[in-house]
Amino acid sequence: MIKHIVFFGIKDEAEGKSKAENMQIIKEELESLVNIIPQVKKLEVGFNHPEAPVDNVDLVIYSEFDSMDDLHTYMVHPEHKKAASYITKVRTSRACIDYEV
């Protein structure tokens, strides 16, 4: 199994929306991909807890795939690319790790 974890910092305002609004859009778009892309075994989006340190990242994506080929299929899928394009417009930073268990 491949675990794909991505961390984002999100701009305070972008695309005419607040950070909270953009984070909710990202969550809804990405979590809907579980029903669209069969290679996605699990995908959840979480927000930094309000009581956590303010220098933490704002948003995390946790997802699972059976193989790196399945992860690649997800990455190039048009619906994922659409969501990723929006994220690029509203993010300040990105860090990612893919590992096998």
ABEGO torsion letter per residue (X at the ends): XBBBBBBBBBBABBGGBBAAAAAAAAAAAAAAAAAABAABABBBBBBBBAABBAABBABBBBBBBABAAAAAAAAABAAAAAAAAAAAAABABBBBBBBBX
